[in-house]
Amino acid sequence: MATNKANSSTPAAYGEGSIRVLKGLEPVKQRPGMYTRTDNPLHCIQEVIDNAADEALAGFGKRIDLTQHADGSVSIADDGRGIPFGLHPEEGVPVVEIVFTRLHAGGKFDKGSGGAYSFSGGLHGVGVSVTNALAKRLEVTVWREKQVATLAFEHGDVVEPVAVRAAAGGDRKQGTTVRVWPDAKYFESAELPKGELVHLLRSKAVLMPGVTVTLKNEKSGELQTWSYQGGLRDYLMQTLTADPLIPLFEGEQYASSAESENFAEGEGAAWAVAFTEEGQVMRESYVNLIPTVAGGTHESGLKDGMFGAIKGFIEMHSLLPKGVKLMPDDVFSRASFVLSAKVLDPQFQGQTKERLNSRDALRLVSAYVKPALELWLNHHVDYGKKLAELVIKQAQTRQRASQKVEKRKGSGVAVLPGKLTDCESRDLLHNEIFLVEGDSAGGSAKMGRDKETQAILPLRGKVLNSWEVERDLLFKNNEIHDISVALGVDPHGPKDSPDLSGLRYGKVCILSDADVDGSHIQVLLLTLFFRHFPKLVEAGHIHVARPPLYRVDAPARGKKPAAKLYALDEGELTATLDKLRKEGAREGSWSISRFKGLGEMSAEQLWDTTLNPETRRLSPVAYGLFDFGQTEEAINKLMGKGEAASRRELMEIHGDSVEIDV
């Protein structure tokens, strides 16, 4: 008996019963930080505001009223269509209950013709169910079809089931009111930050001319109302801290059904841009009325379109002084803007939707901004020349700063490797080098790169495992010699103080195939940098490029045109196919290609997915949670010649968790 007791407390007791399946809203309560911001409940309240805004965006509401009650609760009322409260045809549960209790449910998933929301704030499928999970109490009242329905939850569970009554004469005609009591235990502070809340509500009014938004505080009696008819222009002019150099550049354009080959009907953007010589720049962007505080691909599209138009104008009028080269930041650095994009089914980074990741959004916004600005500049040549002066001045200032760095580097320059295709710029802030696996991939990368800022160094075969190679013997290996010379930094140890003034690139990017062999090359190069160039890792110069493994040729579905989609791995491929099914694509109507290597990708594909700074995925290399010593120990176990026993033990313990890529 004693033996059994002892065994039951050991790790050997790990079995089938040890696996816990979280159901319903339990995952949110267990790990709230994965679903929302936990510094305060604002993002939870924003989910309710966004639903009210989606109704207004769809053309069914004219008011959003938020009240901060004296008891700490918050209510949001709209005059939209009202959440349906009848039974769901498949689930047999009132729809309004499903919306607040299921993580992956909502009208936003219905993207077919006549769907509830063609344009809405994303398809994360968490939304107000997260608000409900993290609330002590949540009450919903819906006015719809001459009836009133009420429902209440506590800690995410139904405590007052749906009750329906006939609407009385004094009742509202339609709409939804949600009252939330956020549970303080999930947040660092239970208070809503007033400045952020005001900004959020005011921006909804700005982006939806004709919609009235109010904020009432019961304690103070304060009532604020916003309703803008002038839209983005008035808003931007009110927030600028300096007078614009030239009149505002503004525009608005959306795809029509005739353009459906390129973009979905209704997709597009509205923008207002001001250029100032001094003062703080103001930049705000939105996707389907959701504030994207960390920017994203729609901002990149604005930047790309403006740069193309202004660069073309400067070249056409021969305004560029000899020796000056323009870069996108020269145009963008003094630009203040408000950008509102409408994107069908936007893809965001993270559950808080702070950054847009949809690749097509760059092409969408750029395609509308560039011709509009070209036309504006050609109609206002004098203003165009003023703007050109400002942009050229920015470029000259940037180039002077980089030349000072060049002078400090000294004149003892090594002869660069012959296979290096260097970039033209010498600006460390923008320059990057890609260490590319194989000559064929190197060829695609050379054709697809931005030759101004991107250098390519093809590597032949697998790089030497340099973990136990003495530093003075490193240069016997040609590949390592070429890497060191191209970077302009000598090998060094963790306690050395190497001269980094010769560094020629701000980003050193490892670019290998997305398969197992590519991962092996990544590990060998990371080993080289950690062992012999640790100060580059510490300073954040080393990155890993992440090319896709799969391409999916998707058919047209609903409002979305046919498209080429990319997936990094098997998991992303599954998610992509699930998304196509939800959008109404017939099973098997798509085709899937697996890239055997980077060499199979065209220059254009490689640019779009892996090289373009605005749409690629590039992971910085850092020690993360581990210090130098722990990282050294881990790499030694993996790469050391005398560590076969440790590796065997590692494989025996964790072997089952590895997915084999044959």
C-alpha positions in Angstrom: 0.0 0.0 0.0 2.8 2.4 0.9 4.4 1.8 -2.5 1.2 2.6 -4.3 0.9 5.9 -2.3 4.4 6.9 -3.2 3.9 6.1 -6.9 0.7 8.1 -7.0 2.5 11.3 -6.1 5.3 10.8 -8.7 5.3 12.2 -12.2 4.5 8.6 -13.4 0.9 9.3 -12.4 0.5 11.5 -15.5 -2.1 9.7 -17.6 -5.4 10.1 -19.6 -7.2 11.6 -16.6 -4.5 14.3 -16.3 -5.6 16.1 -19.4 -8.1 18.8 -18.6 -10.5 20.1 -21.3 -11.6 23.7 -20.8 -15.1 24.2 -22.0 -17.3 27.2 -22.8 -15.7 30.4 -21.4 -13.3 28.7 -19.0 -10.2 29.3 -21.3 -10.9 33.1 -21.0 -11.2 33.0 -17.2 -8.0 30.9 -16.9 -5.9 33.0 -19.3 -7.6 36.4 -19.8 -4.4 38.0 -21.1 -4.6 35.8 -24.2 -8.0 37.3 -25.2 -8.0 40.9 -24.0 -5.9 43.7 -22.3 -5.8 43.1 -18.6 -4.5 46.5 -17.5 -8.1 47.8 -17.4 -11.5 46.7 -18.8 -11.5 49.2 -21.7 -11.0 46.5 -24.4 -13.8 44.4 -23.0 -16.1 47.5 -23.2 -14.8 48.2 -26.7 -16.0 44.8 -27.9 -19.6 46.0 -27.1 -19.0 49.4 -28.6 -17.6 47.7 -31.8 -20.8 45.6 -32.1 -22.9 48.8 -31.9 -20.6 50.5 -34.5 -20.9 47.4 -36.8 -24.7 48.0 -36.9 -24.1 51.7 -37.8 -21.4 50.7 -40.4 -24.0 48.4 -42.0 -26.4 51.3 -42.2 -28.9 50.3 -39.5 -28.1 52.6 -36.6 -27.6 56.3 -36.0 -26.8 56.4 -32.2 -24.3 54.9 -29.8 -24.8 56.0 -26.1 -22.4 54.9 -23.4 -23.2 55.5 -19.7 -20.8 55.1 -16.8 -23.1 54.3 -13.9 -22.5 55.2 -10.2 -22.3 51.5 -9.2 -19.2 51.0 -11.5 -21.1 49.3 -14.3 -21.1 50.5 -17.9 -24.0 50.4 -20.4 -23.9 50.7 -24.2 -27.1 51.4 -26.1 -27.6 51.4 -29.9 -30.6 51.8 -32.2 -29.5 49.0 -34.6 -31.6 46.0 -35.6 -31.2 44.3 -32.3 -29.5 40.9 -31.7 -31.9 38.1 -32.7 -33.3 36.2 -29.7 -35.1 33.3 -31.4 -33.7 29.8 -31.3 -30.7 29.0 -33.4 -31.7 26.5 -36.1 -28.8 24.2 -35.4 -28.0 24.8 -31.7 -31.6 25.0 -30.4 -30.5 27.8 -28.0 -31.5 31.5 -28.2 -29.2 33.3 -30.6 -28.5 36.2 -28.1 -27.4 33.6 -25.5 -25.0 32.0 -28.0 -23.4 35.4 -28.9 -22.5 36.0 -25.3 -21.4 32.5 -24.3 -19.6 31.0 -27.3 -16.1 32.0 -28.3 -16.6 31.3 -32.0 -20.0 32.6 -32.9 -21.5 35.8 -34.4 -23.0 37.5 -37.5 -19.5 38.3 -38.7 -18.9 34.7 -39.8 -21.8 35.0 -42.4 -19.9 36.5 -45.3 -22.2 35.2 -48.1 -24.5 37.4 -50.1 -26.9 39.1 -47.8 -24.8 38.3 -44.7 -25.4 40.2 -41.5 -22.1 42.1 -41.8 -20.1 42.4 -45.0 -17.6 44.7 -43.2 -16.9 44.3 -39.5 -14.1 44.3 -37.0 -12.5 41.0 -37.8 -13.2 37.3 -37.5 -11.5 36.4 -34.2 -14.8 35.0 -33.0 -14.2 36.0 -29.3 -15.8 39.4 -29.0 -18.5 40.0 -26.4 -18.3 36.5 -25.1 -14.9 37.6 -23.6 -16.6 40.6 -22.1 -19.2 38.3 -20.5 -16.6 35.8 -19.2 -14.7 38.6 -17.3 -17.8 40.3 -15.9 -19.4 39.8 -12.5 -22.8 40.5 -14.2 -23.9 41.3 -17.7 -27.5 42.3 -18.7 -28.8 42.4 -22.3 -32.0 44.1 -23.4 -33.1 43.8 -27.1 -35.9 45.7 -28.9 -36.8 43.9 -32.1 -39.9 43.2 -34.2 -42.3 44.8 -31.7 -40.9 42.6 -28.9 -38.5 43.2 -26.0 -36.2 40.4 -24.8 -34.1 40.4 -21.6 -31.3 38.1 -20.5 -28.7 38.2 -17.6 -25.4 36.5 -16.9 -23.2 36.2 -13.9 -19.5 35.2 -14.3 -20.4 34.2 -17.9 -23.2 31.8 -16.9 -26.9 32.4 -17.6 -28.8 33.4 -14.4 -31.9 34.9 -16.0 -32.9 33.0 -19.2 -34.3 34.9 -22.2 -37.7 36.4 -21.3 -39.7 38.0 -24.2 -42.7 40.4 -23.9 -44.6 42.5 -26.3 -43.2 46.1 -26.7 -45.3 48.8 -25.0 -46.1 52.2 -26.5 -43.2 53.9 -24.7 -40.6 51.3 -25.7 -37.9 51.9 -28.3 -38.6 50.5 -31.7 -35.3 48.6 -32.1 -31.8 48.3 -30.8 -29.7 46.6 -28.1 -28.5 47.7 -24.7 -25.8 45.9 -22.8 -24.9 46.7 -19.2 -21.6 45.3 -17.9 -20.2 45.0 -14.4 -16.4 44.1 -15.1 -14.9 41.8 -12.5 -12.0 43.7 -10.9 -10.1 40.5 -10.1 -9.1 40.1 -13.8 -7.7 43.6 -14.2 -4.9 45.6 -12.7 -7.3 48.6 -12.4 -11.1 48.5 -12.6 -11.2 52.2 -13.8 -11.7 53.0 -17.5 -9.0 55.4 -18.7 -11.0 58.5 -19.6 -8.6 59.8 -22.3 -8.6 56.5 -24.2 -12.4 56.1 -23.8 -13.1 59.6 -25.1 -10.7 59.1 -28.0 -12.4 55.7 -28.9 -15.9 57.2 -28.9 -15.0 60.4 -30.7 -13.2 58.4 -33.4 -16.4 56.3 -34.1 -18.3 59.6 -34.7 -15.5 60.9 -36.9 -15.5 57.7 -39.0 -19.3 57.6 -39.4 -20.5 61.0 -40.4 -24.2 61.4 -39.3 -23.9 59.0 -36.4 -24.2 60.6 -32.9 -22.1 59.2 -30.1 -22.6 60.2 -26.4 -20.7 59.6 -23.1 -22.5 60.2 -19.9 -21.0 59.9 -16.4 -23.7 59.5 -13.7 -21.4 60.4 -10.8 -20.2 63.8 -12.2 -23.3 64.5 -14.4 -21.0 65.2 -17.3 -22.4 64.5 -20.8 -20.3 64.7 -24.0 -21.7 64.4 -27.5 -19.9 63.9 -30.8 -21.4 64.1 -34.3 -19.2 65.1 -37.2 -20.4 66.0 -40.7 -16.9 67.0 -42.0 -15.4 63.6 -41.3 -11.7 62.9 -41.5 -10.7 66.4 -42.7 -12.2 68.3 -39.8 -10.9 65.8 -37.3 -7.3 66.0 -38.6 -7.3 69.8 -38.7 -8.5 70.0 -35.1 -5.7 67.7 -33.9 -2.7 69.2 -35.8 -0.1 71.0 -33.7 1.3 73.1 -36.6 0.0 74.6 -39.8 0.1 72.4 -42.8 2.7 73.2 -45.5 0.2 72.6 -48.3 -3.6 72.0 -48.4 -4.7 68.6 -47.1 -4.6 65.7 -49.5 -7.8 63.8 -49.0 -9.8 61.1 -50.8 -12.2 58.2 -50.5 -12.6 55.3 -52.9 -14.2 51.9 -52.7 -14.3 49.0 -55.2 -17.4 48.6 -57.3 -18.8 45.3 -58.6 -17.0 46.0 -61.9 -13.6 45.8 -60.1 -14.4 42.5 -58.4 -11.4 40.8 -60.1 -9.0 42.8 -57.9 -11.0 43.6 -54.7 -14.2 42.7 -53.1 -17.1 45.1 -53.7 -17.1 47.8 -51.0 -13.5 47.4 -50.1 -11.4 50.6 -50.1 -10.4 53.5 -47.9 -10.9 57.1 -46.9 -7.9 59.3 -46.0 -6.8 62.8 -45.0 -3.1 63.6 -45.0 -1.3 66.8 -43.9 2.4 67.6 -44.2 4.0 69.9 -41.6 7.5 71.2 -41.3 7.5 71.2 -37.5 5.5 70.0 -34.5 4.3 66.5 -33.6 2.9 64.3 -36.3 -0.5 62.8 -35.7 -1.3 59.4 -37.1 -4.5 57.4 -36.6 -5.7 54.4 -38.6 -8.8 52.2 -38.5 -10.1 49.1 -40.1 -13.9 48.7 -40.3 -14.0 51.4 -37.5 -11.6 49.4 -35.2 -8.6 51.6 -34.1 -5.3 50.0 -35.2 -3.0 51.7 -32.8 0.0 49.6 -34.0 -0.7 50.3 -37.6 -0.4 47.5 -40.1 -0.6 46.8 -43.8 -3.3 49.4 -44.5 -0.9 52.1 -43.3 1.9 50.5 -45.4 -0.4 50.8 -48.4 -0.9 54.6 -47.7 2.9 54.9 -47.3 3.5 52.9 -50.5 1.0 54.8 -52.6 2.2 58.3 -51.4 5.9 57.4 -52.0 5.2 56.1 -55.5 3.2 59.3 -56.5 5.6 61.8 -54.9 8.7 60.1 -56.2 7.2 60.0 -59.7 6.3 63.7 -59.5 9.9 64.6 -58.4 11.4 62.5 -61.3 9.0 64.0 -63.9 9.9 67.5 -62.9 13.6 66.7 -62.6 13.7 68.1 -59.0 16.0 65.5 -57.4 19.6 66.8 -56.8 22.5 64.6 -57.9 23.5 62.0 -55.3 20.2 62.1 -53.4 18.2 58.9 -53.2 14.6 58.9 -51.8 13.2 56.4 -49.4 9.6 55.9 -48.2 10.4 57.4 -44.8 11.6 60.6 -46.4 8.0 61.1 -47.6 6.3 59.7 -44.5 8.3 61.3 -41.7 6.5 64.7 -41.8 3.1 63.3 -42.7 0.1 63.4 -40.3 -2.9 61.3 -41.4 -6.2 59.7 -40.5 -6.9 56.6 -42.5 -10.1 54.5 -42.5 -10.0 51.3 -44.4 -12.8 48.9 -45.2 -11.5 45.4 -45.6 -13.6 42.3 -46.1 -12.6 39.8 -43.4 -9.6 41.6 -42.0 -6.8 39.5 -40.3 -5.4 41.1 -37.1 -2.3 40.4 -35.0 -3.5 39.4 -31.6 -6.9 39.3 -30.0 -6.9 43.1 -29.2 -6.8 43.9 -33.0 -4.1 46.6 -32.6 -2.3 45.8 -35.9 -3.7 44.7 -39.3 -1.9 41.8 -40.9 -4.0 41.3 -44.1 -1.5 41.3 -47.0 -4.1 42.4 -49.6 -4.8 45.6 -47.6 -1.4 47.1 -48.7 -2.3 46.6 -52.4 -5.9 47.8 -51.8 -5.0 51.1 -50.2 -1.9 51.8 -52.4 -4.0 51.1 -55.5 -6.4 53.9 -54.6 -4.0 56.4 -53.0 -1.3 56.5 -55.6 -3.4 57.6 -58.7 -5.4 60.0 -56.5 -2.2 61.7 -55.3 -0.6 61.7 -58.8 -3.7 63.5 -60.1 -3.7 66.0 -57.2 0.0 66.8 -57.6 -0.4 67.4 -61.4 -3.4 69.7 -60.7 -1.5 71.6 -58.0 2.1 71.7 -59.3 3.2 74.6 -57.1 2.1 72.7 -54.0 3.8 69.6 -55.4 7.1 71.4 -55.7 6.8 72.7 -52.1 6.2 69.1 -51.0 9.1 67.9 -53.1 11.4 70.4 -51.3 10.3 69.0 -47.9 10.9 65.4 -49.0 14.3 66.1 -50.5 15.3 68.0 -47.4 14.4 64.9 -45.3 16.4 62.7 -47.6 19.5 64.9 -47.4 19.3 65.1 -43.6 19.1 61.3 -43.4 22.0 60.8 -45.9 24.2 63.3 -44.0 23.6 61.3 -40.8 24.6 58.0 -42.4 27.7 59.6 -44.0 28.9 60.6 -40.5 28.7 56.9 -39.5 30.6 55.9 -42.6 33.5 58.3 -41.8 33.9 56.9 -38.4 34.4 53.4 -39.7 37.9 54.1 -41.0 39.4 53.2 -44.4 40.7 49.7 -43.9 37.9 48.0 -45.8 38.2 44.2 -46.6 37.4 43.1 -50.1 33.7 42.0 -50.1 32.9 38.4 -51.2 32.3 38.1 -54.9 28.9 36.3 -54.5 27.5 39.1 -52.3 24.9 41.2 -54.1 25.2 44.4 -52.1 22.6 47.1 -51.6 23.1 50.7 -52.7 22.3 52.4 -49.4 24.8 52.8 -46.5 22.2 53.7 -43.9 22.4 51.2 -41.1 18.8 52.0 -40.0 17.4 50.6 -43.3 20.1 48.2 -44.6 19.5 44.4 -44.3 21.4 41.4 -45.6 19.7 38.0 -46.3 21.8 34.9 -45.8 20.1 32.7 -48.4 20.2 28.9 -48.6 21.3 27.9 -52.1 22.2 29.6 -55.3 18.7 29.1 -56.9 17.0 30.8 -54.0 19.6 33.5 -54.1 18.7 34.2 -57.7 15.0 34.7 -56.8 15.9 36.8 -53.9 18.2 39.0 -56.0 15.4 39.6 -58.5 12.8 40.2 -55.9 14.6 42.3 -53.4 14.7 46.1 -52.9 18.2 46.8 -54.3 18.3 50.1 -52.4 18.3 48.5 -48.9 18.5 44.7 -49.3 21.7 42.7 -49.9 21.8 39.0 -50.7 24.5 36.5 -49.7 23.9 33.0 -51.1 25.3 30.1 -49.0 26.3 26.8 -50.7 25.4 23.7 -48.8 25.1 23.4 -45.1 27.2 25.8 -42.9 29.8 24.2 -40.6 28.7 23.4 -37.1 31.0 26.0 -35.4 30.0 25.3 -31.8 33.4 23.7 -30.9 35.6 25.4 -33.6 38.3 27.6 -32.3 38.0 31.3 -33.4 41.3 31.4 -35.2 40.3 28.4 -37.3 36.9 29.7 -38.3 38.1 31.4 -41.5 39.2 28.1 -42.9 35.5 27.7 -43.8 34.7 29.8 -46.8 31.0 30.4 -45.9 31.9 31.7 -42.4 34.7 33.9 -43.8 32.3 35.4 -46.3 29.6 36.1 -43.7 32.1 37.8 -41.4 33.6 40.0 -44.2 30.2 40.9 -45.6 28.9 41.9 -42.2 32.0 43.9 -41.4 32.4 42.5 -37.9 35.1 40.1 -36.6 34.2 36.9 -34.6 34.3 37.5 -30.8 33.3 36.1 -27.5 30.5 37.0 -25.0 32.9 39.0 -22.8 34.8 40.7 -25.6 34.1 44.3 -26.7 34.2 44.0 -30.5 34.3 47.0 -32.8 30.8 47.1 -34.2 31.4 50.4 -36.0 32.2 48.4 -39.2 28.8 46.7 -39.2 27.3 47.2 -42.6 23.7 46.1 -42.0 21.1 46.9 -39.3 19.3 43.6 -39.9 21.0 40.2 -40.6 18.3 37.9 -41.8 18.6 34.1 -42.0 16.5 33.0 -45.0 16.2 29.2 -45.6 13.5 26.8 -46.9 10.4 26.3 -44.7 11.1 22.6 -44.4 13.3 20.4 -42.1 16.5 21.0 -44.0 15.9 24.8 -43.9 15.4 24.5 -40.1 18.7 22.7 -39.8 20.5 25.5 -41.7 18.8 28.0 -39.4 20.1 26.2 -36.3 23.6 26.0 -37.8 23.6 29.8 -38.5 22.1 30.7 -35.1 24.8 28.5 -33.5 27.5 30.5 -35.4 26.0 33.9 -34.3 25.5 32.8 -30.7 29.0 31.3 -30.3 31.1 33.7 -32.4 29.1 36.9 -32.9 27.1 37.1 -29.6 27.2 40.9 -29.5 25.1 41.0 -32.7 22.5 38.8 -31.0 22.5 41.0 -27.9 22.1 44.2 -29.9 19.1 42.8 -31.8 20.7 42.6 -35.3 19.9 38.9 -36.0 16.6 37.9 -37.4 15.0 34.8 -39.0 12.9 35.2 -42.1 9.8 33.0 -42.3 8.8 32.0 -45.8 5.6 30.1 -46.4 5.5 26.3 -46.9 2.2 26.3 -48.7 0.3 28.3 -51.3 -3.5 28.0 -51.6 -5.2 29.0 -54.8 -8.6 30.0 -53.5 -11.7 30.4 -55.8 -14.0 33.4 -55.7 -16.4 33.1 -52.8 -19.3 35.6 -52.1 -17.9 39.1 -52.4 -14.3 37.9 -52.3 -12.4 37.5 -55.6 -10.1 34.5 -56.3 -6.8 34.9 -54.5 -3.5 33.3 -53.7 -3.1 32.7 -50.0 0.1 31.6 -48.2 0.5 29.5 -45.0 3.7 29.2 -43.0 3.0 25.6 -41.8 0.5 22.8 -41.5 -1.4 24.6 -38.7 -1.8 27.8 -40.7 -2.9 25.7 -43.7 -5.7 24.1 -41.7 -6.8 27.6 -40.4 -6.7 29.0 -44.0 -8.9 26.1 -45.3 -11.3 26.5 -42.4 -11.6 30.2 -43.2 -12.4 29.4 -46.9 -15.1 27.0 -45.8 -16.7 29.7 -43.6 -16.6 32.1 -46.5 -18.6 29.7 -48.6 -16.0 28.0 -50.7 -17.0 24.5 -51.8 -14.9 21.7 -50.4 -12.0 20.9 -52.7 -12.6 24.0 -54.9 -9.1 25.2 -53.9 -5.7 23.8 -54.9 -2.7 23.5 -52.5 0.9 23.7 -53.6 3.8 22.9 -51.3 7.0 24.7 -52.0 9.9 22.3 -52.1 12.3 25.2 -51.6 12.7 29.0 -51.9 14.1 28.4 -55.5 10.5 27.4 -56.5 9.1 30.8 -55.6 9.0 33.5 -58.2 10.7 36.8 -57.4 7.3 38.4 -56.9 6.1 35.7 -54.6 9.3 35.9 -52.5 9.0 39.7 -52.3 5.3 39.6 -51.2 5.7 36.9 -48.6 9.2 37.1 -47.3 11.2 40.2 -48.3 8.7 43.1 -48.3 9.1 44.8 -44.9 5.4 45.7 -44.9 4.0 42.2 -45.5 6.7 39.7 -44.4 7.1 37.9 -41.2 10.5 38.4 -39.7 11.3 37.1 -36.2 14.0 38.8 -34.1 16.4 36.5 -32.3 16.9 37.2 -28.6 17.7 35.2 -25.4 14.0 35.6 -24.3 13.3 34.2 -20.9 16.8 32.7 -20.6 20.0 34.3 -19.8 23.3 33.8 -21.7 24.3 30.9 -19.5 21.0 29.0 -19.9 21.0 29.5 -23.7 24.6 28.3 -23.9 23.8 25.2 -22.0 20.8 24.4 -24.2 22.8 24.9 -27.5 25.6 22.9 -26.1 23.2 20.0 -25.5 22.0 20.2 -29.1 25.3 21.0 -31.0 28.1 19.7 -28.8 30.0 16.6 -30.3 30.2 14.9 -26.9 26.6 15.4 -26.0 25.1 12.4 -27.8 23.7 11.0 -24.5 22.0 14.3 -23.6 20.4 14.5 -27.0 19.2 10.9 -26.7 17.6 11.7 -23.4 16.0 14.8 -24.9 14.5 12.8 -27.7 13.2 10.1 -25.4 11.4 12.6 -23.2 10.1 15.0 -25.9 10.2 12.8 -29.0 6.4 12.3 -29.1 5.7 16.0 -29.4 7.7 16.4 -32.7 5.8 16.4 -35.9 7.8 14.6 -38.6 8.0 16.3 -42.0 8.7 13.6 -44.5 
